[in-house]
Amino acid sequence: MVAAGDAGYAGVADKLGITEDDVVQEIGWDEDVDDEIRAAVEERIGSELLDEDADEVVDVVLLWWREGDGDLVDALMDAIGPLADSGVIWVLTPKTGRPAHVEPSEIAEAAPTAGLAQTSSISVGDDWIGTRLVSPKSVKTKR
């Protein structure tokens, strides 16, 4: 296992806005996910990521999403279920030019259909980009 501080991953949890008390659920894990991102988040929260079958209320959902994974709106609706009122969904997709890249417009179209608002996109590692989605009511309360 690579230490979370290697390869510039030390700030990933900061970039994702994850704090040590957050409960983080991971959906869409597969062999291609970036283990350094996962390790950085687990190091920050001090525990393992919850899997997609967890029943707890979560602060953050990491949704690994690739072209061909199915209907993004359905996946987002499933991710909203356990999410706390002020929770955040990070849709992690392969960067442009990588296998199974997802067009940003797909996320931009799916988010409002699922009742979410897109707030930002950031690079999270060499191969993945993260798009932050929140419930519109939590956007208003942060103003």
Rosetta blueprint (number, residue, H / E / L):
1 M L
2 V L
3 A L
4 A L
5 G L
6 D H
7 A H
8 G H
9 Y L
10 A L
11 G L
12 V H
13 A H
14 D H
15 K H
16 L L
17 G L
18 I L
19 T L
20 E L
21 D L
22 D L
23 V L
24 V E
25 Q E
26 E E
27 I E
28 G L
29 W L
30 D L
31 E L
32 D L
33 V L
34 D L
35 D H
36 E H
37 I H
38 R H
39 A H
40 A H
41 V H
42 E H
43 E H
44 R H
45 I H
46 G L
47 S L
48 E L
49 L L
50 L E
51 D L
52 E L
53 D L
54 A L
55 D L
56 E L
57 V L
58 V E
59 D E
60 V E
61 V E
62 L E
63 L E
64 W E
65 W L
66 R L
67 E L
68 G L
69 D L
70 G L
71 D L
72 L H
73 V H
74 D H
75 A H
76 L H
77 M H
78 D H
79 A H
80 I H
81 G L
82 P L
83 L E
84 A E
85 D E
86 S E
87 G E
88 V E
89 I E
90 W E
91 V E
92 L E
93 T E
94 P E
95 K L
96 T L
97 G L
98 R L
99 P L
100 A L
101 H L
102 V L
103 E L
104 P H
105 S H
106 E H
107 I H
108 A H
109 E H
110 A H
111 A H
112 P H
113 T H
114 A L
115 G L
116 L L
117 A E
118 Q E
119 T E
120 S E
121 S E
122 I E
123 S E
124 V L
125 G L
126 D L
127 D L
128 W E
129 I E
130 G E
131 T E
132 R E
133 L E
134 V E
135 S L
136 P H
137 K H
138 S H
139 V H
140 K H
141 T H
142 K L
143 R L
